[in-house]
Amino acid sequence: KSAQIREILINESAWEEMTCLFAPSLTANKIISITS
């Protein structure tokens, strides 16, 4: 279980790094689509 949790945490942190790179444009598009 602890190994699985560690893998999930690593995957989540990697995903967060990815989203930090791509999020600015994605979130801007989301905000624009929500507000328009």
C-alpha positions as CSV (number, residue, x, y, z in Angstrom):
1,K,0.0,0.0,0.0
2,S,2.7,2.5,0.9
3,A,4.5,1.9,-2.4
4,Q,1.2,2.5,-4.2
5,I,0.6,5.7,-2.3
6,R,4.2,6.8,-3.0
7,E,3.6,6.2,-6.7
8,I,0.3,8.1,-6.7
9,L,2.0,11.0,-4.9
10,I,4.9,11.0,-7.5
11,N,2.3,10.9,-10.3
12,E,0.3,13.7,-8.7
13,S,3.4,15.9,-8.2
14,A,4.5,15.2,-11.8
15,W,0.9,16.0,-13.0
16,E,1.0,19.2,-11.0
17,E,4.3,20.2,-12.6
18,M,2.7,19.5,-16.0
19,T,-0.4,21.5,-15.2
20,C,1.7,24.4,-13.9
21,L,3.4,24.5,-17.3
22,F,0.2,24.2,-19.3
23,A,-2.4,25.6,-16.9
24,P,-1.9,29.3,-17.6
25,S,-3.3,29.0,-21.1
26,L,-5.8,26.3,-20.2
27,T,-7.2,28.2,-17.2
28,A,-7.4,31.4,-19.2
29,N,-9.4,29.6,-21.9
30,K,-11.7,28.1,-19.2
31,I,-12.2,31.5,-17.5
32,I,-13.0,33.1,-20.9
33,S,-15.4,30.3,-21.8
34,I,-17.1,30.5,-18.4
35,T,-17.5,34.2,-18.3
36,S,-18.5,34.7,-21.9
